């Protein structure tokens, strides 16, 4: 077998044979890196397919010369000088032939495009572009096309439980909404905004029949989310998770009581300094306090201030509400907690208890559907990493595809 034929077979350039081959070192004609130039000629008599209809064609209309990048050979970039064939199709007229190794009008081979896309999964566009010496716009276009082709349309059949949350997409309180299937950590949909109109496209995509089969939706206490779920999925139970309720308690009760107590003491009073520096001690779970000095400080603080002791104790007790699996027991526990909060004579705590009472049905739904958004919070952290690694995204569609790629679902 001729040397040219062996090289063409190893190269995988189906339908083409090797012409001239040359190597140019770095610095030659302004080249930054070494380059191998390979000329490819069409093989006479080789069966060719029309790029439009896929029909076999025997006649060649003409050939055009095109420079195409391929995977590097050893230490050198590879440039193919392809004499691209246009077939004379009886049905479509002159059309570029269909090739398995080169897309129509592409300037990189299919295998180089796949290598670029695989690298983009671990690196930013800029680093992938530098590695292959390609323009970053080319790399982004390759990766986006690869994601569209491999991810396809999301399968929403058989959904019974979902979780939804928002995450910051840009500075200036600009948010996006992510919806997942919590049982398998699969991202179902991502969209800009966090209002009713912003999440409506997901339920439109889901359709009336699949909306009717939805049994539970986990979320934070966002009125927009709740309103849209009730409008589209009236049979689905709203489930409020522990994380957001306790976080809201920390902001609206503990922080306000702590600030009010600090203001009651004079600037020179050591008690004021102790209270002002205790925010994270009061918000943190007791089992997560590792340092002995922090445990001693917390014990002294709670012993010295009755109001902070009360709100701290009721915070821990509130968490117990999510441990119940019987609605009647959970209702009785909440009544007891509510009465203690109202009798505390702490305004911030009383206001929170009254507001929380309106969300009680969603909290009690946790007894039947023990869903939570901790998985979703972990996904949100990964989304931040994706965004930070790329130094932000200008293209929302591409960003949302990267999110879907990162969370295809466990066991899928």
PyMOL commands that set and color helices and strands:
alter all, ss='L'
color gray80, all
select helices_A, chain A and resi 3-11+28-30+110-120+125-132+136-151+196-213+223-232+242-264+270-276+279-283+286-288+292-304+306-323+327-343+347-358+360-368+374-389+396-406
alter helices_A, ss='H'
color red, helices_A
select strands_A, chain A and resi 16-24+35-42+48-49+56-57+60-73+76-89+93-96+161-170+174-181+186-192+216-219+237-240
alter strands_A, ss='S'
color yellow, strands_A
deselect
rebuild
show_as cartoon
